[in-house]
Amino acid sequence: MFTIYTREVGGRYFDRYFKKWDNAKASLQEDLADLKEKGWQVETNTDYFNADKGIHEYGVQGTTPEGERFSLALVDGYFSD
């Protein structure tokens, strides 16, 4: 298993892959602090363990100063082959 840090802004996606969930979370938090300084507004936070799916759901959603919607989230990833 690995963790995907996915950043979506106005329909544009950028993914980063991490071996450790804690490193992905730290990277997301660093990016979020920088974005908040630039005027990005957080509207919702997600941080809980989804027992039904067996995964930790973590992320933030909001709006950029230009009015675009954004989402920063951590997603569990698995190799299929």
N, CA, C and O atoms as a MOPAC input file, in Angstrom:
PM7 MOZYME 1SCF
protein

 N      0.83100 1    -1.17500 1     0.00000 1
 C      0.00000 1     0.00000 1     0.00000 1
 C      0.88100 1     1.24400 1     0.00000 1
 O      1.99600 1     1.23300 1     0.52200 1
 N      0.35800 1     2.32500 1    -0.59800 1
 C      1.01800 1     3.61700 1    -0.57600 1
 C     -0.06600 1     4.68100 1    -0.46300 1
 O     -1.25500 1     4.37000 1    -0.54600 1
 N      0.33400 1     5.92300 1    -0.27600 1
 C     -0.62500 1     7.01000 1    -0.13100 1
 C     -0.46300 1     7.98300 1    -1.28600 1
 O      0.65200 1     8.36400 1    -1.64100 1
 N     -1.57600 1     8.37800 1    -1.86100 1
 C     -1.58600 1     9.36000 1    -2.93600 1
 C     -2.09400 1    10.67800 1    -2.35300 1
 O     -3.19600 1    10.74300 1    -1.80800 1
 N     -1.27700 1    11.72700 1    -2.47500 1
 C     -1.70200 1    13.07500 1    -2.10800 1
 C     -2.18800 1    13.70900 1    -3.40000 1
 O     -1.39000 1    14.00700 1    -4.28800 1
 N     -3.48500 1    13.91400 1    -3.50600 1
 C     -4.06300 1    14.45600 1    -4.72400 1
 C     -4.53900 1    15.88100 1    -4.48800 1
 O     -5.24000 1    16.17400 1    -3.51900 1
 N     -4.13900 1    16.75500 1    -5.39700 1
 C     -4.49700 1    18.16800 1    -5.32500 1
 C     -5.29800 1    18.49200 1    -6.58400 1
 O     -4.82200 1    18.28700 1    -7.70100 1
 N     -6.51200 1    18.99700 1    -6.39500 1
 C     -7.38500 1    19.33600 1    -7.51800 1
 C     -7.79700 1    20.79300 1    -7.38900 1
 O     -8.29300 1    21.21900 1    -6.34600 1
 N     -7.58600 1    21.55500 1    -8.45700 1
 C     -7.96500 1    22.96900 1    -8.48300 1
 C     -8.68800 1    23.22600 1    -9.79800 1
 O     -8.09700 1    23.11300 1   -10.87200 1
 N     -9.95700 1    23.56900 1    -9.70900 1
 C    -10.72700 1    23.89100 1   -10.90000 1
 C    -10.71600 1    22.80900 1   -11.96500 1
 O    -10.73300 1    23.11200 1   -13.15800 1
 N    -10.68600 1    21.53800 1   -11.54300 1
 C    -10.69900 1    20.42800 1   -12.49200 1
 C     -9.32700 1    19.97100 1   -12.95900 1
 O     -9.22000 1    19.01700 1   -13.73000 1
 N     -8.28100 1    20.64000 1   -12.50100 1
 C     -6.90900 1    20.24000 1   -12.84500 1
 C     -6.34300 1    19.42900 1   -11.67200 1
 O     -6.43500 1    19.85000 1   -10.51900 1
 N     -5.76400 1    18.27300 1   -11.97200 1
 C     -5.28400 1    17.35100 1   -10.93600 1
 C     -3.76700 1    17.24700 1   -10.94300 1
 O     -3.12700 1    17.31300 1   -11.99200 1
 N     -3.20400 1    17.08200 1    -9.74400 1
 C     -1.78400 1    16.84100 1    -9.56900 1
 C     -1.65300 1    15.83300 1    -8.43800 1
 O     -2.13700 1    16.08100 1    -7.33400 1
 N     -1.00800 1    14.70500 1    -8.69400 1
 C     -0.86100 1    13.65000 1    -7.69000 1
 C      0.59700 1    13.46400 1    -7.31600 1
 O      1.49200 1    13.56500 1    -8.15400 1
 N      0.81800 1    13.18600 1    -6.01900 1
 C      2.14000 1    12.82100 1    -5.51300 1
 C      1.97400 1    11.52700 1    -4.73500 1
 O      0.95700 1    11.32100 1    -4.07400 1
 N      2.97200 1    10.65700 1    -4.81200 1
 C      2.89200 1     9.32600 1    -4.21600 1
 C      3.90200 1     9.20100 1    -3.07400 1
 O      5.06000 1     9.59600 1    -3.20800 1
 N      3.44700 1     8.64800 1    -1.95400 1
 C      4.27100 1     8.52000 1    -0.76100 1
 C      4.21900 1     7.09100 1    -0.22700 1
 O      3.18600 1     6.42600 1    -0.30700 1
 N      5.33600 1     6.63000 1     0.31600 1
 C      5.35900 1     5.32600 1     0.98500 1
 C      4.66600 1     5.40800 1     2.33700 1
 O      4.00600 1     4.45700 1     2.75600 1
 N      4.81400 1     6.55200 1     3.03000 1
 C      4.28200 1     6.69800 1     4.38300 1
 C      3.16800 1     7.73800 1     4.42200 1
 O      3.31300 1     8.84100 1     3.89400 1
 N      2.04900 1     7.37000 1     5.05700 1
 C      0.89700 1     8.25100 1     5.19000 1
 C      1.27400 1     9.53300 1     5.91600 1
 O      0.83100 1    10.61300 1     5.52600 1
 N      2.08600 1     9.43200 1     6.96700 1
 C      2.47700 1    10.61200 1     7.74800 1
 C      3.24600 1    11.62600 1     6.90700 1
 O      3.07500 1    12.83100 1     7.09400 1
 N      4.08900 1    11.16300 1     5.98500 1
 C      4.83100 1    12.07500 1     5.11200 1
 C      3.88700 1    12.77800 1     4.14000 1
 O      4.05700 1    13.96300 1     3.85400 1
 N      2.90100 1    12.05600 1     3.63700 1
 C      1.91100 1    12.65800 1     2.73500 1
 C      1.09600 1    13.71300 1     3.48400 1
 O      0.83300 1    14.78900 1     2.94800 1
 N      0.69800 1    13.41100 1     4.71400 1
 C     -0.06800 1    14.35800 1     5.51900 1
 C      0.74900 1    15.61700 1     5.80200 1
 O      0.22400 1    16.72700 1     5.71200 1
 N      2.02400 1    15.45700 1     6.14000 1
 C      2.88200 1    16.61300 1     6.40500 1
 C      3.01400 1    17.48800 1     5.16000 1
 O      2.99000 1    18.71500 1     5.26000 1
 N      3.15100 1    16.87300 1     4.00100 1
 C      3.25900 1    17.61700 1     2.74900 1
 C      1.96700 1    18.38800 1     2.45800 1
 O      2.01300 1    19.55100 1     2.05600 1
 N      0.83100 1    17.74800 1     2.65700 1
 C     -0.45400 1    18.41300 1     2.45300 1
 C     -0.58100 1    19.60700 1     3.39700 1
 O     -1.00400 1    20.68300 1     2.97500 1
 N     -0.22400 1    19.43200 1     4.65800 1
 C     -0.34200 1    20.51400 1     5.63000 1
 C      0.58600 1    21.68000 1     5.29800 1
 O      0.20900 1    22.83600 1     5.49000 1
 N      1.79200 1    21.39700 1     4.80400 1
 C      2.71500 1    22.45900 1     4.39000 1
 C      2.13500 1    23.24200 1     3.22300 1
 O      2.15500 1    24.47300 1     3.22000 1
 N      1.61500 1    22.52000 1     2.22600 1
 C      0.99900 1    23.18400 1     1.07700 1
 C     -0.19300 1    24.02800 1     1.50800 1
 O     -0.36100 1    25.15500 1     1.04300 1
 N     -1.01700 1    23.48800 1     2.39100 1
 C     -2.20700 1    24.19500 1     2.84000 1
 C     -1.83400 1    25.48900 1     3.56600 1
 O     -2.48200 1    26.51500 1     3.36000 1
 N     -0.81600 1    25.45600 1     4.39800 1
 C     -0.37900 1    26.66900 1     5.10300 1
 C      0.04400 1    27.74700 1     4.10300 1
 O     -0.29700 1    28.91700 1     4.27100 1
 N      0.78500 1    27.35500 1     3.06500 1
 C      1.19900 1    28.31000 1     2.02500 1
 C     -0.00500 1    28.87200 1     1.27300 1
 O     -0.06600 1    30.06900 1     0.99200 1
 N     -0.95900 1    28.00400 1     0.94900 1
 C     -2.13600 1    28.43700 1     0.19400 1
 C     -3.01100 1    29.38100 1     1.01400 1
 O     -3.56700 1    30.33800 1     0.47600 1
 N     -3.13500 1    29.11600 1     2.31100 1
 C     -3.91700 1    29.99700 1     3.17600 1
 C     -3.29800 1    31.39600 1     3.22000 1
 O     -4.01400 1    32.39700 1     3.24300 1
 N     -1.96700 1    31.45700 1     3.23200 1
 C     -1.28200 1    32.74900 1     3.22100 1
 C     -1.57600 1    33.52400 1     1.93600 1
 O     -1.52900 1    34.75400 1     1.92000 1
 N     -1.87900 1    32.79700 1     0.86400 1
 C     -2.19000 1    33.41800 1    -0.42700 1
 C     -3.68100 1    33.73200 1    -0.56900 1
 O     -4.12500 1    34.18400 1    -1.62500 1
 N     -4.44800 1    33.49300 1     0.48700 1
 C     -5.85400 1    33.85300 1     0.47500 1
 C     -6.83100 1    32.74600 1     0.14800 1
 O     -8.02300 1    33.01200 1    -0.00300 1
 N     -6.36400 1    31.50100 1     0.03300 1
 C     -7.27700 1    30.38600 1    -0.22900 1
 C     -8.10800 1    30.14500 1     1.03500 1
 O     -7.58100 1    30.17400 1     2.14700 1
 N     -9.40500 1    29.90800 1     0.85400 1
 C    -10.32200 1    29.72400 1     1.97700 1
 C    -10.75600 1    28.26600 1     2.09800 1
 O    -11.27600 1    27.68100 1     1.14700 1
 N    -10.53900 1    27.68800 1     3.27100 1
 C    -10.97700 1    26.31500 1     3.54200 1
 C    -12.42000 1    26.35000 1     4.02500 1
 O    -12.76800 1    27.11800 1     4.92200 1
 N    -13.25400 1    25.51300 1     3.42400 1
 C    -14.66500 1    25.46100 1     3.79600 1
 C    -15.02600 1    24.19600 1     4.55800 1
 O    -15.87400 1    24.23300 1     5.44900 1
 N    -14.38600 1    23.06200 1     4.21500 1
 C    -14.65700 1    21.81600 1     4.93600 1
 C    -13.36100 1    21.03800 1     5.14600 1
 O    -12.43000 1    21.10100 1     4.34400 1
 N    -13.33900 1    20.30200 1     6.25500 1
 C    -12.22800 1    19.40700 1     6.59200 1
 C    -12.77600 1    18.00000 1     6.76500 1
 O    -13.88300 1    17.81300 1     7.27100 1
 N    -11.99800 1    17.01600 1     6.34300 1
 C    -12.35100 1    15.62100 1     6.54900 1
 C    -11.16700 1    14.94600 1     7.23300 1
 O    -10.04200 1    15.00900 1     6.73900 1
 N    -11.42000 1    14.30200 1     8.36600 1
 C    -10.35700 1    13.60500 1     9.08700 1
 C    -10.99500 1    12.55000 1     9.98700 1
 O    -11.30300 1    12.81500 1    11.14900 1
 N    -11.19000 1    11.34500 1     9.43400 1
 C    -11.77200 1    10.26100 1    10.23200 1
 C    -11.44300 1     8.91300 1     9.59600 1
 O    -11.07700 1     8.82800 1     8.42400 1
 N    -11.58300 1     7.87400 1    10.39800 1
 C    -11.39200 1     6.51400 1     9.90400 1
 C    -12.74100 1     5.96800 1     9.46800 1
 O    -13.66400 1     5.86600 1    10.27700 1
 N    -12.85800 1     5.61700 1     8.19600 1
 C    -14.08400 1     5.03600 1     7.64500 1
 C    -14.01000 1     3.51900 1     7.86100 1
 O    -13.38300 1     2.79700 1     7.08500 1
 N    -14.65200 1     3.06200 1     8.91500 1
 C    -14.59200 1     1.64400 1     9.27800 1
 C    -15.20900 1     0.74800 1     8.21500 1
 O    -14.75000 1    -0.37700 1     8.01600 1
 N    -16.24300 1     1.23000 1     7.53000 1
 C    -16.89100 1     0.42500 1     6.49000 1
 C    -15.93000 1     0.11400 1     5.34200 1
 O    -15.93900 1    -0.99000 1     4.79600 1
 N    -15.10900 1     1.09100 1     4.98500 1
 C    -14.15800 1     0.91900 1     3.88700 1
 C    -12.77100 1     0.49900 1     4.37000 1
 O    -11.94800 1     0.04300 1     3.57600 1
 N    -12.51000 1     0.65300 1     5.67600 1
 C    -11.21400 1     0.30100 1     6.22300 1
 C    -10.11000 1     1.28000 1     5.84900 1
 O     -8.94600 1     0.89400 1     5.74300 1
 N    -10.47300 1     2.56300 1     5.64700 1
 C     -9.48700 1     3.56900 1     5.25500 1
 C     -9.64700 1     4.84000 1     6.08800 1
 O    -10.72400 1     5.13300 1     6.60700 1
 N     -8.56500 1     5.57400 1     6.19700 1
 C     -8.58200 1     6.88500 1     6.85000 1
 C     -8.86300 1     7.92400 1     5.76800 1
 O     -8.15400 1     7.97500 1     4.76300 1
 N     -9.87800 1     8.74200 1     5.96200 1
 C    -10.21700 1     9.78700 1     5.00000 1
 C     -9.72700 1    11.12000 1     5.55500 1
 O    -10.09600 1    11.53000 1     6.65600 1
 N     -8.88500 1    11.78800 1     4.76400 1
 C     -8.27300 1    13.03500 1     5.21600 1
 C     -8.19900 1    14.01400 1     4.05900 1
 O     -7.70600 1    13.66300 1     2.98700 1
 N     -8.68100 1    15.23700 1     4.25400 1
 C     -8.58900 1    16.22900 1     3.20200 1
 C     -9.26700 1    17.53500 1     3.55900 1
 O     -9.90600 1    17.65300 1     4.60500 1
 N     -9.12300 1    18.51000 1     2.68100 1
 C     -9.76700 1    19.81200 1     2.83500 1
 C    -10.33500 1    20.23500 1     1.48500 1
 O     -9.82300 1    19.85500 1     0.43100 1
 N    -11.39700 1    21.02500 1     1.53700 1
 C    -12.02000 1    21.55700 1     0.33200 1
 C    -12.29400 1    23.03000 1     0.56500 1
 O    -12.53900 1    23.45700 1     1.69300 1
 N    -12.25000 1    23.81400 1    -0.52400 1
 C    -12.51500 1    25.23800 1    -0.37700 1
 C    -12.50000 1    25.97300 1    -1.69600 1
 O    -12.77900 1    25.40600 1    -2.75200 1
 N    -12.16100 1    27.27300 1    -1.61100 1
 C    -12.20600 1    28.16300 1    -2.75900 1
 C    -10.92800 1    28.99100 1    -2.83300 1
 O    -10.41200 1    29.45200 1    -1.81600 1
 N    -10.42600 1    29.17100 1    -4.05600 1
 C     -9.25300 1    30.01500 1    -4.28500 1
 C     -9.69800 1    31.48300 1    -4.31200 1
 O    -10.89400 1    31.75800 1    -4.40900 1
 N     -8.75000 1    32.42900 1    -4.22600 1
 C     -9.12000 1    33.84600 1    -4.33800 1
 C     -9.80400 1    34.18500 1    -5.66700 1
 O    -10.56100 1    35.15200 1    -5.74700 1
 N     -9.53600 1    33.39100 1    -6.70800 1
 C    -10.15300 1    33.61100 1    -8.02000 1
 C    -11.53200 1    32.97100 1    -8.13700 1
 O    -12.19400 1    33.10700 1    -9.16600 1
 N    -11.97000 1    32.27300 1    -7.08800 1
 C    -13.28800 1    31.66600 1    -7.08400 1
 C    -13.34100 1    30.22200 1    -7.55900 1
 O    -14.42900 1    29.65800 1    -7.67500 1
 N    -12.19200 1    29.60900 1    -7.83600 1
 C    -12.18000 1    28.20100 1    -8.24800 1
 C    -12.29200 1    27.30400 1    -7.01700 1
 O    -11.79700 1    27.64600 1    -5.94300 1
 N    -12.93600 1    26.17300 1    -7.17900 1
 C    -13.02800 1    25.17300 1    -6.11800 1
 C    -11.72100 1    24.39200 1    -6.07100 1
 O    -11.10500 1    24.14600 1    -7.10800 1
 N    -11.29500 1    23.99800 1    -4.86000 1
 C    -10.09800 1    23.17400 1    -4.73300 1
 C    -10.31700 1    22.08300 1    -3.69600 1
 O    -11.18800 1    22.17800 1    -2.83200 1
 N     -9.49400 1    21.04100 1    -3.81100 1
 C     -9.52100 1    19.92100 1    -2.88300 1
 C     -8.10800 1    19.38500 1    -2.72400 1
 O     -7.39900 1    19.17700 1    -3.71000 1
 N     -7.70300 1    19.16400 1    -1.48500 1
 C     -6.44700 1    18.48600 1    -1.16900 1
 C     -6.83800 1    17.25400 1    -0.36500 1
 O     -7.55000 1    17.37500 1     0.63200 1
 N     -6.38800 1    16.07200 1    -0.77600 1
 C     -6.82900 1    14.85300 1    -0.09200 1
 C     -5.75800 1    13.77700 1    -0.12700 1
 O     -4.91000 1    13.74500 1    -1.01900 1
 N     -5.81700 1    12.89600 1     0.86400 1
 C     -4.96100 1    11.71200 1     0.91000 1
 C     -5.82200 1    10.50100 1     0.58700 1
 O     -6.89700 1    10.31100 1     1.15500 1
 N     -5.32400 1     9.68400 1    -0.34100 1
 C     -6.07000 1     8.51600 1    -0.80500 1
 C     -5.15400 1     7.29700 1    -0.73500 1
 O     -3.99500 1     7.36600 1    -1.14400 1
 N     -5.66800 1     6.18500 1    -0.22000 1
 C     -4.89100 1     4.94400 1    -0.20700 1
 C     -4.75200 1     4.39900 1    -1.62300 1
 O     -5.70300 1     4.42100 1    -2.40400 1
 N     -3.56400 1     3.91200 1    -1.94500 1
 C     -3.33800 1     3.32200 1    -3.25600 1
 C     -2.77100 1     1.92600 1    -3.13000 1
 O     -2.06600 1     1.61400 1    -2.17100 1
 N     -3.08400 1     1.08700 1    -4.10700 1
 C     -2.61300 1    -0.29600 1    -4.12500 1
 C     -2.18500 1    -0.64600 1    -5.55200 1
 O     -2.76300 1    -0.14500 1    -6.51700 1
 N     -1.19300 1    -1.48700 1    -5.67800 1
 C     -0.79900 1    -1.97500 1    -6.98800 1
 C     -1.74400 1    -3.09600 1    -7.40900 1
 O     -2.12600 1    -3.93400 1    -6.59300 1
 N     -2.11100 1    -3.10500 1    -8.66500 1
 C     -3.06800 1    -4.09900 1    -9.17000 1
 C     -2.39300 1    -5.31200 1    -9.81300 1
 O     -3.02800 1    -6.35700 1    -9.94900 1
 N     -1.14400 1    -5.20200 1   -10.20500 1
 C     -0.49800 1    -6.32700 1   -10.87900 1
 C      0.60000 1    -6.95900 1   -10.05200 1
 O      1.23100 1    -7.91800 1   -10.49400 1

